[in-house]
Amino acid sequence: MDEHVTPTGPEVPARDMARRSWAATVAALPVGTRVTGKVVRRQPFGIFIRIEEVPDAVGLAEITAMPLGMELPAPRASVTGVVYWLDATR
């Protein structure tokens, strides 16, 4: 599978499910929360991560927030990070 193709299947929540659960996601992941997850998609600008702590959440780690020179993790790689921004109006 091409790493830039949007994945589907049981490891990725349906788009409508993610939208419906957005308020719960915002409440469960305040800024500063440490999260873990698996990379579900990789793009030139960053990676999309299925967040373990909130099963219907997919986060974006932009390259601007990563250490300089860091190589983007491959799809299905385990990663950790910290929530530093949320769009609570979604």
Stockholm file with secondary structure:
# STOCKHOLM 1.0

chainA/1-90         MDEHVTPTGPEVPARDMARRSWAATVAALPVGTRVTGKVVRRQPFGIFIRIEEVPDAVGLAEITAMPLGMELPAPRASVTGVVYWLDATR
#=GR chainA/1-90 SS CCTTSCCCSTTSCCHHHHHHTHHHHHHHSCTTCEEEEEEEEEETTEEEEEETTSTTCEEEEEGGGSCTTCCCCCTTCEEEEECCCCCTTC
#=GC SS_cons        CCTTSCCCSTTSCCHHHHHHTHHHHHHHSCTTCEEEEEEEEEETTEEEEEETTSTTCEEEEEGGGSCTTCCCCCTTCEEEEECCCCCTTC
//
